[in-house]
Amino acid sequence: MSTHDEIAKETVTLHVQGVELEVATVHRAGELAPIVFLHGFGSTKEDYVDIVRHPAFAGRPFIAYDAPGCGATRCGDLSKVSIPFLVATAKAVLERFGIGNFHLVGHSMGGLTALMLAHEQSHRLLSFVDIEGNVAPEDCFLSRQVVDYPADTADAFFEDFIERTWRSPFYSSALYASSLRHKVRVEAVRGIFTSMVELSDHGDLMTKFLSMPFPRMFMYGEQNASLSYLPHLRANGVKLAEISRSGHFPMYSNPVEMWERLAGFLTPASAG
Protein backbone atom coordinates (compact mmCIF):
# COMPACT_ATOMS: atom_id res chain seq x y z
CA MET A 1 0.00 0.00 0.00
CA SER A 2 1.19 3.50 -0.77
CA THR A 3 2.61 5.61 2.03
CA HIS A 4 3.30 9.26 2.65
CA ASP A 5 6.98 8.48 2.13
CA GLU A 6 6.29 8.42 -1.61
CA ILE A 7 4.97 11.98 -1.61
CA ALA A 8 7.17 14.96 -2.42
CA LYS A 9 6.29 18.34 -0.93
CA GLU A 10 7.83 21.06 -3.04
CA THR A 11 7.44 24.81 -3.40
CA VAL A 12 8.15 26.07 -6.91
CA THR A 13 8.58 29.64 -8.11
CA LEU A 14 6.49 30.57 -11.14
CA HIS A 15 5.74 33.80 -12.98
CA VAL A 16 2.16 34.06 -14.20
CA GLN A 17 0.91 37.14 -16.04
CA GLY A 18 3.67 39.23 -14.47
CA VAL A 19 2.98 37.99 -10.92
CA GLU A 20 5.55 35.99 -8.95
CA LEU A 21 4.15 32.92 -7.26
CA GLU A 22 5.65 30.48 -4.79
CA VAL A 23 3.35 27.53 -5.37
CA ALA A 24 3.11 24.88 -2.65
CA THR A 25 2.71 21.48 -4.27
CA VAL A 26 2.44 17.83 -3.32
CA HIS A 27 3.11 15.15 -5.91
CA ARG A 28 4.03 11.56 -6.51
CA ALA A 29 5.98 10.17 -9.46
CA GLY A 30 5.04 7.13 -11.54
CA GLU A 31 4.84 5.68 -15.00
CA LEU A 32 1.09 6.04 -15.57
CA ALA A 33 -0.68 9.18 -16.72
CA PRO A 34 -0.97 11.50 -13.70
CA ILE A 35 -4.04 12.89 -12.01
CA VAL A 36 -4.07 16.67 -11.58
CA PHE A 37 -6.18 17.80 -8.62
CA LEU A 38 -7.55 21.34 -8.22
CA HIS A 39 -9.08 22.21 -4.84
CA GLY A 40 -12.07 24.42 -4.13
CA PHE A 41 -12.40 27.86 -2.58
CA GLY A 42 -11.47 27.65 1.08
CA SER A 43 -9.72 24.31 0.69
CA THR A 44 -6.14 23.23 0.00
CA LYS A 45 -4.13 20.54 -1.74
CA GLU A 46 -4.47 18.37 1.37
CA ASP A 47 -8.03 17.53 0.33
CA TYR A 48 -6.46 14.97 -2.01
CA VAL A 49 -3.42 13.57 -0.21
CA ASP A 50 -5.38 10.54 1.00
CA ILE A 51 -5.12 9.17 -2.53
CA VAL A 52 -2.01 7.36 -1.24
CA ARG A 53 -4.18 5.49 1.30
CA HIS A 54 -6.34 3.83 -1.35
CA PRO A 55 -5.01 0.66 -3.03
CA ALA A 56 -7.03 1.40 -6.18
CA PHE A 57 -4.60 4.25 -6.89
CA ALA A 58 -1.39 2.35 -6.09
CA GLY A 59 1.38 3.55 -8.40
CA ARG A 60 -0.73 6.36 -9.82
CA PRO A 61 1.22 9.63 -10.08
CA PHE A 62 -0.57 12.80 -9.12
CA ILE A 63 -0.06 16.45 -8.34
CA ALA A 64 -2.07 18.84 -6.20
CA TYR A 65 -1.17 22.39 -5.23
CA ASP A 66 -2.50 25.36 -3.32
CA ALA A 67 -4.07 27.88 -5.68
CA PRO A 68 -2.87 31.50 -5.48
CA GLY A 69 -4.68 33.17 -2.60
CA CYS A 70 -5.04 29.87 -0.75
CA GLY A 71 -3.10 27.62 1.60
CA ALA A 72 0.69 27.82 1.67
CA THR A 73 1.09 29.35 -1.80
CA ARG A 74 2.42 32.91 -1.82
CA CYS A 75 1.19 35.36 -4.46
CA GLY A 76 2.94 38.63 -5.27
CA ASP A 77 -0.29 40.45 -6.19
CA LEU A 78 -3.53 39.07 -4.75
CA SER A 79 -5.59 41.62 -6.67
CA LYS A 80 -4.84 39.66 -9.85
CA VAL A 81 -6.38 36.42 -8.61
CA SER A 82 -9.42 35.30 -10.61
CA ILE A 83 -10.55 32.17 -12.41
CA PRO A 84 -8.66 33.11 -15.62
CA PHE A 85 -5.55 33.71 -13.49
CA LEU A 86 -6.00 30.32 -11.83
CA VAL A 87 -6.27 28.70 -15.26
CA ALA A 88 -3.01 30.38 -16.28
CA THR A 89 -1.44 29.14 -13.05
CA ALA A 90 -2.57 25.59 -13.77
CA LYS A 91 -0.96 25.71 -17.20
CA ALA A 92 2.26 27.00 -15.66
CA VAL A 93 2.25 24.14 -13.13
CA LEU A 94 1.70 21.59 -15.91
CA GLU A 95 4.64 23.03 -17.82
CA ARG A 96 6.87 23.21 -14.75
CA PHE A 97 6.34 19.54 -13.97
CA GLY A 98 6.49 18.38 -17.57
CA ILE A 99 2.97 16.93 -17.59
CA GLY A 100 1.68 15.83 -20.99
CA ASN A 101 -1.61 13.90 -21.02
CA PHE A 102 -3.43 13.74 -17.71
CA HIS A 103 -6.62 13.03 -15.81
CA LEU A 104 -8.21 16.10 -14.20
CA VAL A 105 -10.22 16.36 -10.98
CA GLY A 106 -11.53 19.68 -9.66
CA HIS A 107 -13.88 20.69 -6.85
CA SER A 108 -16.03 23.84 -6.77
CA MET A 109 -13.72 26.76 -7.67
CA GLY A 110 -11.22 24.13 -8.79
CA GLY A 111 -13.94 22.46 -10.83
CA LEU A 112 -14.63 25.69 -12.71
CA THR A 113 -10.90 26.27 -13.17
CA ALA A 114 -10.59 22.68 -14.40
CA LEU A 115 -13.48 23.11 -16.84
CA MET A 116 -11.87 26.17 -18.40
CA LEU A 117 -8.50 24.41 -18.49
CA ALA A 118 -10.03 21.32 -20.08
CA HIS A 119 -11.75 23.48 -22.69
CA GLU A 120 -8.40 25.01 -23.65
CA GLN A 121 -6.34 21.82 -23.37
CA SER A 122 -8.83 19.18 -24.53
CA HIS A 123 -6.19 17.44 -26.67
CA ARG A 124 -4.27 16.55 -23.48
CA LEU A 125 -7.15 15.42 -21.27
CA LEU A 126 -7.79 11.73 -20.67
CA SER A 127 -10.77 12.28 -18.35
CA PHE A 128 -12.39 14.96 -16.21
CA VAL A 129 -14.15 14.63 -12.85
CA ASP A 130 -16.07 17.77 -11.89
CA ILE A 131 -16.97 17.77 -8.18
CA GLU A 132 -19.73 20.37 -7.94
CA GLY A 133 -17.85 22.82 -10.11
CA ASN A 134 -19.85 25.62 -11.70
CA VAL A 135 -21.57 24.71 -14.96
CA ALA A 136 -24.67 26.95 -14.64
CA PRO A 137 -25.78 30.18 -12.91
CA GLU A 138 -27.51 28.22 -10.14
CA ASP A 139 -24.12 26.98 -8.93
CA CYS A 140 -23.14 30.37 -7.50
CA PHE A 141 -24.72 29.82 -4.08
CA LEU A 142 -21.39 30.69 -2.45
CA SER A 143 -19.76 33.07 -4.91
CA ARG A 144 -22.89 35.16 -5.64
CA GLN A 145 -22.88 36.29 -2.05
CA VAL A 146 -20.32 38.89 -3.10
CA VAL A 147 -23.22 40.51 -5.01
CA ASP A 148 -26.11 39.65 -2.72
CA TYR A 149 -24.42 40.66 0.55
CA PRO A 150 -22.34 43.80 -0.09
CA ALA A 151 -20.14 45.02 2.74
CA ASP A 152 -18.08 48.12 3.41
CA THR A 153 -14.77 46.23 3.52
CA ALA A 154 -13.32 42.95 2.27
CA ASP A 155 -12.79 41.85 5.87
CA ALA A 156 -16.38 42.59 6.84
CA PHE A 157 -17.71 40.65 3.86
CA PHE A 158 -15.50 37.67 4.63
CA GLU A 159 -16.44 37.59 8.31
CA ASP A 160 -20.14 37.64 7.43
CA PHE A 161 -19.59 35.02 4.71
CA ILE A 162 -17.91 32.73 7.21
CA GLU A 163 -20.76 33.14 9.68
CA ARG A 164 -23.43 32.44 7.04
CA THR A 165 -21.54 29.40 5.87
CA TRP A 166 -21.09 28.10 9.43
CA ARG A 167 -24.85 28.26 9.97
CA SER A 168 -25.72 26.61 6.64
CA PRO A 169 -27.85 23.43 6.99
CA PHE A 170 -25.61 21.43 4.64
CA TYR A 171 -23.21 18.66 5.62
CA SER A 172 -19.75 19.80 6.77
CA SER A 173 -20.54 23.52 6.47
CA ALA A 174 -19.37 24.36 10.00
CA LEU A 175 -16.22 22.28 9.56
CA TYR A 176 -15.48 24.06 6.28
CA ALA A 177 -16.25 27.52 7.65
CA SER A 178 -14.05 27.06 10.70
CA SER A 179 -10.83 27.04 8.65
CA LEU A 180 -11.67 29.62 5.98
CA ARG A 181 -9.72 32.41 7.71
CA HIS A 182 -6.64 30.17 7.82
CA LYS A 183 -6.83 28.92 4.24
CA VAL A 184 -7.87 31.99 2.18
CA ARG A 185 -6.30 35.44 1.83
CA VAL A 186 -9.11 37.93 2.21
CA GLU A 187 -7.64 40.12 -0.56
CA ALA A 188 -8.26 37.33 -3.10
CA VAL A 189 -11.91 36.69 -2.28
CA ARG A 190 -13.62 39.34 -4.41
CA GLY A 191 -11.62 38.59 -7.55
CA ILE A 192 -12.34 34.87 -7.26
CA PHE A 193 -16.04 35.27 -6.53
CA THR A 194 -16.81 37.94 -9.12
CA SER A 195 -15.07 35.97 -11.87
CA MET A 196 -16.96 32.81 -10.86
CA VAL A 197 -20.26 34.67 -11.13
CA GLU A 198 -19.30 36.24 -14.45
CA LEU A 199 -18.31 32.91 -16.00
CA SER A 200 -21.33 31.09 -14.59
CA ASP A 201 -23.72 33.71 -15.97
CA HIS A 202 -22.05 34.45 -19.30
CA GLY A 203 -19.33 31.86 -19.98
CA ASP A 204 -21.49 29.24 -21.74
CA LEU A 205 -20.10 26.67 -19.33
CA MET A 206 -22.63 23.94 -20.04
CA THR A 207 -21.82 23.96 -23.75
CA LYS A 208 -18.11 23.76 -22.93
CA PHE A 209 -18.66 20.84 -20.57
CA LEU A 210 -20.91 18.83 -22.88
CA SER A 211 -18.69 19.32 -25.95
CA MET A 212 -15.64 17.69 -24.33
CA PRO A 213 -14.65 14.47 -26.17
CA PHE A 214 -13.19 12.50 -23.24
CA PRO A 215 -14.92 10.66 -20.35
CA ARG A 216 -16.54 13.03 -17.85
CA MET A 217 -18.11 12.56 -14.46
CA PHE A 218 -20.07 15.09 -12.42
CA MET A 219 -20.01 14.39 -8.68
CA TYR A 220 -22.45 16.01 -6.25
CA GLY A 221 -23.77 15.51 -2.74
CA GLU A 222 -27.23 14.09 -2.13
CA GLN A 223 -28.31 17.43 -0.65
CA ASN A 224 -27.78 18.92 -4.12
CA ALA A 225 -29.67 16.23 -6.02
CA SER A 226 -32.23 18.87 -7.03
CA LEU A 227 -29.78 20.65 -9.38
CA SER A 228 -31.91 21.32 -12.45
CA TYR A 229 -29.33 20.28 -15.03
CA LEU A 230 -28.49 16.77 -13.78
CA PRO A 231 -30.84 15.00 -16.25
CA HIS A 232 -29.35 17.07 -19.07
CA LEU A 233 -25.83 15.99 -18.11
CA ARG A 234 -26.87 12.32 -18.02
CA ALA A 235 -28.63 12.58 -21.37
CA ASN A 236 -25.44 13.97 -22.90
CA GLY A 237 -23.10 11.21 -21.77
CA VAL A 238 -21.82 12.62 -18.47
CA LYS A 239 -21.61 9.99 -15.72
CA LEU A 240 -23.30 11.16 -12.53
CA ALA A 241 -22.02 10.28 -9.07
CA GLU A 242 -24.30 11.18 -6.17
CA ILE A 243 -22.48 10.99 -2.84
CA SER A 244 -24.68 9.98 0.08
CA ARG A 245 -24.74 11.92 3.37
CA SER A 246 -23.01 14.84 1.66
CA GLY A 247 -23.59 18.34 0.42
CA HIS A 248 -21.06 20.49 -1.42
CA PHE A 249 -18.05 18.96 0.35
CA PRO A 250 -17.87 15.18 -0.17
CA MET A 251 -14.18 15.15 0.78
CA TYR A 252 -15.19 16.24 4.28
CA SER A 253 -18.57 14.58 4.84
CA ASN A 254 -18.17 11.26 2.98
CA PRO A 255 -14.60 10.84 1.70
CA VAL A 256 -14.81 7.03 1.61
CA GLU A 257 -17.57 7.07 -0.99
CA MET A 258 -15.91 9.93 -2.86
CA TRP A 259 -12.68 7.97 -3.32
CA GLU A 260 -14.57 4.81 -4.25
CA ARG A 261 -16.48 6.64 -6.99
CA LEU A 262 -13.31 8.32 -8.24
CA ALA A 263 -11.55 4.96 -8.44
CA GLY A 264 -14.52 3.37 -10.19
CA PHE A 265 -14.47 6.09 -12.84
CA LEU A 266 -10.76 6.62 -13.31
CA THR A 267 -9.78 2.95 -13.57
CA PRO A 268 -11.83 2.27 -16.73
CA ALA A 269 -10.97 5.75 -18.07
CA SER A 270 -7.28 4.91 -17.70
CA ALA A 271 -7.75 1.55 -19.43
CA GLY A 272 -9.55 3.26 -22.30
LINQUI-V627037 format. One line per field, one symbol per residue. burial: # if it has 24 or more other C-alpha atoms within 12 Angstrom, else .. Layout:
BEGIN
burial->???
END
This chain:
BEGIN
burial->......#....#.###..#.#########...####################.#..###################..#.###############..#.#.###################.##.#######################..........######..#....####..##.###.##################..#.##.###.#.#########.#..#.##..#....##################.#######.###.##..
END
